[in-house]
Amino acid sequence: MSAVVLGSLLLAAPQAAAADVTCSTNVYKRTFYNNTSFSGSPVRTDCDSAISQSWSGSPVSGVSSNNFGVRWSVTRDFGSGGPFMFTVSATDGVRVYVDGVRQIDMWHGTGDTARSTFLGFTIPSGKHTIRVDHVNWSGAAKVAFTYTPRTSATYDQTKPLAPTGVTTAYNTTTRKTTVSWSANKEMDLASYSLYRRPVGSSTWTKVSTTTARSYTDPLVNPDDRTPYYYEVRATDKAGNTSSGSTDTIVRPLPIVTSLTGTYDKASGKVALNWPQNTEPHFDHYTVLSNDKVDGYWKWVPLGTTTGNTWTTAPIVADGEARHYRVLVTNDGGTTTYSGDALNAYATNELWLNIPDGIAPANAPELLVGSCQGGIRATANDYTPAPIRDFTGFEIERREVGTDAWSVAAHQGYDPRHDPAYVTVCDPLPADGRTYEYRARTYDAAGNYSPSSEVRAMTVPAG
């Protein structure tokens, strides 16, 4: 017995043209020639499921009893490939080719007595063509050929290919998942194994080992909300196991993959948006807002919809963050889990900062007096530091008898001081004119408090 490894570069041997006959997958195309050189047009072309023939005369009409040739050819997918055994028995001439390269050559007259041989070698993965040529010079024509995988672990250490075509179907009534997959290309397949793991976990659990290509997972999650990954692995008769198929996720519930929202200052409403779910087991959404109820923050339902938008009732522009959540309910009546806590990483949750439309409540106190080269204006606010709702002071000035105010100071205050204050020496010409001052506070959003009482002071003439 000899061993031959087929490389990726194989030489093609010339073949005679055959009639346009299409055979089923993995079935030989067979052509008969009324000569032993396989030349000219074949007398007949048909399909043959196996090479195992014994003719005592003419094999088919139009072909002589002696000096004829028969050619079988099949192209098939060998999956991961691996070690195979070729066995041939024939009278007279027989040759076996793989991808055009001759592997077995017994080409001499034997009379009516057949002789046999075998050859073991490794076939690379993928599709390859096997061709068997048999000629009968005289007497009985006998030929038999088989190719089979070697399934002993001693020879076969090639892993099967990972299964493909994995699909899943979740039944919201039974709360079970059916996983199906395509037939493996391996010729020495022993079984398939189905595995699952929860999303977020790296640990696989074997669900079943089966020779079928579909399995219904009996798992019924008590909460019926946990998404799982499934994968299928193939095992051959030598005990080699493939890597897993492409992980396929099964969600008992559709998910909201993103939630966005905007606040409209004119209407005071929040408009929410999310991608529309198209899963067949989708039923509706529930929109919730996180609100304070009886002193506790709770998720309060705002309503349900089958669309992917929602507009809230008007809310106060208070500068606080608002929290919204969108849940999904499937056609089996199960709804996304909704815990009490906020979750900044949840794709179905939105933390939206509402603009601050509330101005500081109180006007500051304003004092005016003289300073070198002008008038000193000082604004004070006596609000305790922990509850101050402003970030700075603005002091304005105008000449008595005019309408337009100009800014004499607009600045933040030192938070260490109590009361909070800002003072400015406003440089003015010593011309005897009188000026009026007023002050107000402002917050980070640009809202202004009421103005203080107007204070007037005259600059002495120089």
Secondary structure in CASP SS format (residue, H / E / C, confidence):
PFRMAT SS
TARGET T0000
AUTHOR 0000-0000-0000
METHOD secondary structure of the structure
MODEL  1
M C 1.00
S C 1.00
A E 1.00
V E 1.00
V E 1.00
L C 1.00
G C 1.00
S C 1.00
L C 1.00
L C 1.00
L C 1.00
A C 1.00
A C 1.00
P C 1.00
Q C 1.00
A C 1.00
A C 1.00
A C 1.00
A C 1.00
D C 1.00
V C 1.00
T C 1.00
C C 1.00
S C 1.00
T C 1.00
N C 1.00
V C 1.00
Y E 1.00
K E 1.00
R E 1.00
T E 1.00
F E 1.00
Y E 1.00
N C 1.00
N C 1.00
T C 1.00
S C 1.00
F C 1.00
S C 1.00
G C 1.00
S C 1.00
P C 1.00
V C 1.00
R E 1.00
T E 1.00
D E 1.00
C E 1.00
D E 1.00
S C 1.00
A C 1.00
I E 1.00
S E 1.00
Q E 1.00
S E 1.00
W E 1.00
S C 1.00
G C 1.00
S C 1.00
P C 1.00
V C 1.00
S C 1.00
G C 1.00
V C 1.00
S C 1.00
S C 1.00
N C 1.00
N C 1.00
F E 1.00
G E 1.00
V E 1.00
R E 1.00
W E 1.00
S E 1.00
V E 1.00
T E 1.00
R E 1.00
D E 1.00
F C 1.00
G C 1.00
S C 1.00
G C 1.00
G E 1.00
P E 1.00
F E 1.00
M E 1.00
F E 1.00
T E 1.00
V E 1.00
S E 1.00
A E 1.00
T C 1.00
D C 1.00
G E 1.00
V E 1.00
R E 1.00
V E 1.00
Y E 1.00
V E 1.00
D C 1.00
G C 1.00
V E 1.00
R E 1.00
Q E 1.00
I E 1.00
D E 1.00
M E 1.00
W E 1.00
H C 1.00
G C 1.00
T C 1.00
G C 1.00
D C 1.00
T C 1.00
A C 1.00
R E 1.00
S E 1.00
T E 1.00
F E 1.00
L E 1.00
G E 1.00
F E 1.00
T E 1.00
I E 1.00
P C 1.00
S C 1.00
G C 1.00
K E 1.00
H E 1.00
T E 1.00
I E 1.00
R E 1.00
V E 1.00
D E 1.00
H E 1.00
V E 1.00
N E 1.00
W C 1.00
S C 1.00
G C 1.00
A C 1.00
A E 1.00
K E 1.00
V E 1.00
A E 1.00
F E 1.00
T E 1.00
Y E 1.00
T E 1.00
P E 1.00
R C 1.00
T C 1.00
S C 1.00
A C 1.00
T C 1.00
Y C 1.00
D C 1.00
Q C 1.00
T C 1.00
K C 1.00
P C 1.00
L C 1.00
A C 1.00
P C 1.00
T C 1.00
G C 1.00
V C 1.00
T E 1.00
T E 1.00
A E 1.00
Y E 1.00
N E 1.00
T C 1.00
T C 1.00
T C 1.00
R C 1.00
K E 1.00
T E 1.00
T E 1.00
V E 1.00
S E 1.00
W C 1.00
S C 1.00
A C 1.00
N C 1.00
K C 1.00
E C 1.00
M C 1.00
D C 1.00
L E 1.00
A E 1.00
S E 1.00
Y E 1.00
S E 1.00
L E 1.00
Y E 1.00
R E 1.00
R E 1.00
P E 1.00
V C 1.00
G C 1.00
S C 1.00
S C 1.00
T C 1.00
W C 1.00
T E 1.00
K E 1.00
V E 1.00
S E 1.00
T E 1.00
T E 1.00
T C 1.00
A C 1.00
R C 1.00
S E 1.00
Y E 1.00
T E 1.00
D E 1.00
P C 1.00
L C 1.00
V C 1.00
N C 1.00
P C 1.00
D C 1.00
D C 1.00
R C 1.00
T C 1.00
P C 1.00
Y E 1.00
Y E 1.00
Y E 1.00
E E 1.00
V E 1.00
R E 1.00
A E 1.00
T E 1.00
D E 1.00
K C 1.00
A C 1.00
G C 1.00
N C 1.00
T E 1.00
S C 1.00
S C 1.00
G C 1.00
S C 1.00
T C 1.00
D C 1.00
T E 1.00
I E 1.00
V E 1.00
R C 1.00
P C 1.00
L C 1.00
P C 1.00
I C 1.00
V C 1.00
T C 1.00
S C 1.00
L C 1.00
T E 1.00
G E 1.00
T E 1.00
Y E 1.00
D E 1.00
K C 1.00
A C 1.00
S C 1.00
G C 1.00
K E 1.00
V E 1.00
A E 1.00
L E 1.00
N E 1.00
W C 1.00
P C 1.00
Q C 1.00
N C 1.00
T C 1.00
E C 1.00
P C 1.00
H C 1.00
F E 1.00
D E 1.00
H E 1.00
Y E 1.00
T E 1.00
V E 1.00
L E 1.00
S E 1.00
N E 1.00
D E 1.00
K E 1.00
V E 1.00
D C 1.00
G C 1.00
Y E 1.00
W E 1.00
K E 1.00
W E 1.00
V E 1.00
P E 1.00
L E 1.00
G E 1.00
T E 1.00
T E 1.00
T C 1.00
G C 1.00
N C 1.00
T E 1.00
W E 1.00
T E 1.00
T C 1.00
A C 1.00
P C 1.00
I C 1.00
V C 1.00
A C 1.00
D E 1.00
G C 1.00
E C 1.00
A E 1.00
R E 1.00
H E 1.00
Y E 1.00
R E 1.00
V E 1.00
L E 1.00
V E 1.00
T E 1.00
N E 1.00
D C 1.00
G C 1.00
G C 1.00
T C 1.00
T E 1.00
T C 1.00
Y C 1.00
S C 1.00
G C 1.00
D C 1.00
A C 1.00
L C 1.00
N C 1.00
A C 1.00
Y C 1.00
A C 1.00
T C 1.00
N C 1.00
E E 1.00
L E 1.00
W E 1.00
L E 1.00
N E 1.00
I C 1.00
P C 1.00
D E 1.00
G C 1.00
I C 1.00
A C 1.00
P C 1.00
A C 1.00
N C 1.00
A C 1.00
P C 1.00
E E 1.00
L E 1.00
L E 1.00
V E 1.00
G E 1.00
S E 1.00
C E 1.00
Q C 1.00
G C 1.00
G E 1.00
I E 1.00
R E 1.00
A E 1.00
T E 1.00
A E 1.00
N E 1.00
D E 1.00
Y C 1.00
T C 1.00
P C 1.00
A H 1.00
P H 1.00
I H 1.00
R C 1.00
D C 1.00
F C 1.00
T C 1.00
G E 1.00
F E 1.00
E E 1.00
I E 1.00
E E 1.00
R E 1.00
R E 1.00
E E 1.00
V C 1.00
G C 1.00
T C 1.00
D C 1.00
A C 1.00
W C 1.00
S E 1.00
V E 1.00
A E 1.00
A E 1.00
H E 1.00
Q E 1.00
G E 1.00
Y C 1.00
D C 1.00
P C 1.00
R C 1.00
H C 1.00
D C 1.00
P C 1.00
A E 1.00
Y E 1.00
V E 1.00
T E 1.00
V E 1.00
C E 1.00
D E 1.00
P E 1.00
L C 1.00
P C 1.00
A C 1.00
D C 1.00
G C 1.00
R C 1.00
T E 1.00
Y E 1.00
E E 1.00
Y E 1.00
R E 1.00
A E 1.00
R E 1.00
T E 1.00
Y E 1.00
D C 1.00
A C 1.00
A C 1.00
G C 1.00
N C 1.00
Y E 1.00
S C 1.00
P C 1.00
S C 1.00
S C 1.00
E C 1.00
V C 1.00
R E 1.00
A E 1.00
M E 1.00
T E 1.00
V C 1.00
P C 1.00
A C 1.00
G C 1.00
END
